[in-house]
Amino acid sequence: MVAELVMFGTLIEWLIWGVICVLLLFGLLLRIGEGMHHAISWIRCHARHAHLPHPHVATFLLAGSLAGVMLGVPAATAAQGWWWGSPINPGYDRNTVIQVIGTVTQVNIVPRGGPSTLRLETSGETFTVMLGPGWYLAELHADIRSGDILTVEGSKMMDRWGQLHLAAARIANQRTGTVLELRDETGRPRWMGGGPSGRLEP
């Protein structure tokens, strides 16, 4: 019940932010369109032989193009289970999937908004492991603590500062003896729906 309430609160929060972003984008497009309208009108008046579209048509085409680009990017990233502000490129590359064993030194569970993460120290490398939304981990009753020894399978990535990240698909915890399934065989996040739900196996 608590997990469902948290998930509902997260959806409402994203809905509010989505409305705000759409309103801001609409205002920006109006400003750009107004500027284009005046610019094309001025050129048409001072260059009689210029073959330019009608100001209203040009404004509509520009606004539509910008809206498509700006709205398409977050939709594409959300489809892979990532968020705005992620330090790594969105997506899950099955060609970079590895399996590592290490000790958890830090756990950061984010209840709403962005992805929860943990810091994993292996024998030779340190990874920031990307888990998933906090509400989903709560739904699965995930129990991960500092000092736990984990076997993590996921897609290895590097951020713009050269720090290693691991988009986790499967996590085995030696302390609890459980396996946390976060992504399916294709790398699709199980919390996105449209397939088998995630599970915590004993």
C-alpha positions as CSV (number, residue, x, y, z in Angstrom):
1,M,0.0,0.0,0.0
2,V,2.8,2.4,0.9
3,A,4.6,1.6,-2.3
4,E,1.5,2.3,-4.3
5,L,1.0,5.7,-2.6
6,V,4.6,6.6,-3.3
7,M,4.2,5.6,-6.9
8,F,1.0,7.6,-7.2
9,G,2.7,10.6,-5.6
10,T,5.6,10.3,-8.1
11,L,3.2,10.2,-11.1
12,I,1.4,13.3,-9.8
13,E,4.7,15.1,-9.4
14,W,5.8,14.2,-12.9
15,L,2.4,15.3,-14.3
16,I,2.7,18.7,-12.6
17,W,6.3,19.2,-13.9
18,G,5.1,18.1,-17.3
19,V,2.4,20.7,-17.4
20,I,4.9,23.4,-16.3
21,C,7.4,22.4,-19.0
22,V,4.7,22.4,-21.7
23,L,3.6,25.9,-20.6
24,L,7.2,27.2,-20.6
25,L,7.9,25.6,-24.0
26,F,4.7,27.1,-25.4
27,G,5.7,30.5,-24.2
28,L,9.1,30.2,-25.7
29,L,7.7,29.0,-29.0
30,L,5.4,32.0,-29.1
31,R,8.3,34.4,-28.6
32,I,10.3,32.7,-31.3
33,G,7.4,32.6,-33.6
34,E,6.7,36.3,-33.0
35,G,10.3,37.2,-33.9
36,M,10.2,35.1,-37.0
37,H,6.9,36.7,-38.1
38,H,8.3,40.2,-37.8
39,A,11.6,39.3,-39.5
40,I,9.9,37.7,-42.5
41,S,7.4,40.5,-42.8
42,W,10.2,43.0,-42.8
43,I,12.1,41.1,-45.5
44,R,9.0,40.7,-47.6
45,C,8.5,44.5,-47.5
46,H,12.1,45.4,-48.3
47,A,12.9,42.6,-50.8
48,R,10.0,42.4,-53.1
49,H,11.5,39.6,-55.2
50,A,12.4,37.4,-52.2
51,H,10.6,34.0,-52.4
52,L,9.7,33.5,-48.8
53,P,6.8,31.7,-47.2
54,H,4.0,33.6,-45.6
55,P,5.0,34.8,-42.1
56,H,2.3,32.7,-40.5
57,V,3.3,29.6,-42.4
58,A,7.0,30.0,-41.5
59,T,6.1,30.6,-37.8
60,F,4.0,27.4,-37.7
61,L,6.7,25.3,-39.4
62,L,9.4,26.6,-37.0
63,A,7.3,26.1,-33.9
64,G,6.3,22.6,-35.0
65,S,9.9,21.6,-35.6
66,L,11.2,22.9,-32.3
67,A,8.3,21.3,-30.4
68,G,9.0,17.9,-32.1
69,V,12.7,18.0,-31.2
70,M,12.3,19.2,-27.6
71,L,9.4,16.8,-26.8
72,G,11.0,13.8,-28.6
73,V,14.2,13.8,-26.6
74,P,12.7,13.2,-23.1
75,A,10.3,10.7,-24.6
76,A,13.2,8.7,-26.0
77,T,15.2,8.8,-22.8
78,A,12.2,7.9,-20.7
79,A,11.6,4.8,-22.8
80,Q,14.9,3.5,-21.6
81,G,14.3,4.3,-18.0
82,W,16.5,7.4,-17.7
83,W,15.9,10.9,-16.5
84,W,16.8,14.4,-17.4
85,G,20.2,15.3,-15.8
86,S,21.6,11.8,-16.0
87,P,25.4,12.0,-16.1
88,I,25.5,9.2,-18.7
89,N,23.9,8.7,-22.1
90,P,20.5,7.2,-22.1
91,G,20.0,3.6,-23.1
92,Y,21.2,0.1,-22.2
93,D,23.8,-1.4,-24.5
94,R,23.8,-5.2,-24.4
95,N,27.2,-5.2,-26.0
96,T,28.8,-3.7,-22.9
97,V,27.1,-6.0,-20.3
98,I,29.5,-7.2,-17.7
99,Q,29.3,-9.0,-14.3
100,V,31.3,-7.7,-11.3
101,I,31.6,-8.6,-7.6
102,G,32.1,-5.8,-5.1
103,T,31.3,-4.3,-1.8
104,V,28.7,-1.6,-1.3
105,T,30.1,1.6,0.2
106,Q,27.2,3.9,-0.2
107,V,23.4,3.6,-1.0
108,N,21.3,6.5,-2.2
109,I,17.6,5.6,-2.5
110,V,15.6,8.4,-4.1
111,P,11.9,8.1,-3.2
112,R,10.7,10.1,-6.2
113,G,12.0,11.8,-9.3
114,G,15.4,10.4,-10.2
115,P,17.1,7.0,-10.2
116,S,18.4,5.4,-7.0
117,T,22.1,4.4,-7.0
118,L,24.7,2.7,-5.0
119,R,28.5,2.8,-5.0
120,L,30.3,-0.5,-5.6
121,E,34.0,-1.1,-4.8
122,T,35.5,-4.0,-6.7
123,S,39.0,-5.3,-6.6
124,G,40.2,-2.8,-9.3
125,E,37.4,-0.4,-10.1
126,T,34.6,1.7,-8.5
127,F,31.2,1.8,-10.1
128,T,28.1,4.0,-9.6
129,V,25.4,1.4,-10.0
130,M,22.1,2.8,-11.4
131,L,19.2,0.8,-9.9
132,G,15.9,2.4,-10.7
133,P,13.2,4.5,-9.0
134,G,12.9,4.3,-5.3
135,W,9.2,3.5,-5.3
136,Y,9.9,0.4,-7.5
137,L,12.7,-0.8,-5.1
138,A,10.2,-0.3,-2.2
139,E,7.6,-2.3,-4.1
140,L,10.1,-5.2,-4.4
141,H,11.2,-4.9,-0.8
142,A,14.8,-4.5,-1.9
143,D,17.2,-4.7,1.0
144,I,20.7,-3.3,0.1
145,R,23.0,-1.8,2.8
146,S,26.5,-0.5,3.0
147,G,28.9,-3.4,3.5
148,D,26.9,-5.9,1.4
149,I,28.8,-8.0,-1.1
150,L,26.9,-7.9,-4.4
151,T,27.2,-9.6,-7.8
152,V,25.9,-7.1,-10.3
153,E,25.2,-7.7,-14.0
154,G,24.6,-4.7,-16.1
155,S,25.7,-2.4,-18.9
156,K,29.0,-0.7,-18.3
157,M,29.2,3.0,-19.2
158,M,31.4,6.0,-18.5
159,D,30.2,9.6,-17.8
160,R,31.6,12.8,-19.2
161,W,34.0,13.0,-16.3
162,G,35.5,9.5,-16.8
163,Q,33.6,7.9,-13.9
164,L,32.3,4.4,-14.4
165,H,28.6,3.6,-14.2
166,L,26.7,0.3,-14.3
167,A,23.1,0.2,-15.4
168,A,22.1,-2.8,-13.3
169,A,19.9,-5.5,-14.7
170,R,20.4,-8.2,-12.0
171,I,21.8,-8.0,-8.5
172,A,22.6,-10.9,-6.2
173,N,23.2,-10.1,-2.5
174,Q,25.3,-12.5,-0.5
175,R,24.0,-11.2,2.8
176,T,20.3,-11.8,2.1
177,G,20.7,-14.5,-0.5
178,T,18.3,-12.8,-2.8
179,V,18.5,-11.8,-6.5
180,L,17.0,-8.5,-7.6
181,E,15.7,-8.4,-11.2
182,L,15.6,-4.9,-12.6
183,R,15.7,-5.3,-16.4
184,D,14.6,-8.0,-18.8
185,E,16.9,-9.8,-21.3
186,T,16.7,-6.8,-23.8
187,G,17.7,-4.3,-21.1
188,R,14.2,-2.8,-20.8
189,P,13.4,-1.6,-17.3
190,R,10.8,-3.7,-15.6
191,W,9.4,-0.7,-13.8
192,M,8.3,0.7,-17.2
193,G,5.6,-1.9,-17.6
194,G,4.6,-3.7,-20.8
195,G,6.2,-7.0,-19.7
196,P,6.9,-9.2,-16.7
197,S,7.2,-7.3,-13.5
198,G,10.5,-7.3,-11.6
199,R,11.0,-9.7,-8.8
200,L,13.1,-10.5,-5.8
201,E,14.1,-14.1,-5.9
202,P,15.3,-16.0,-2.8
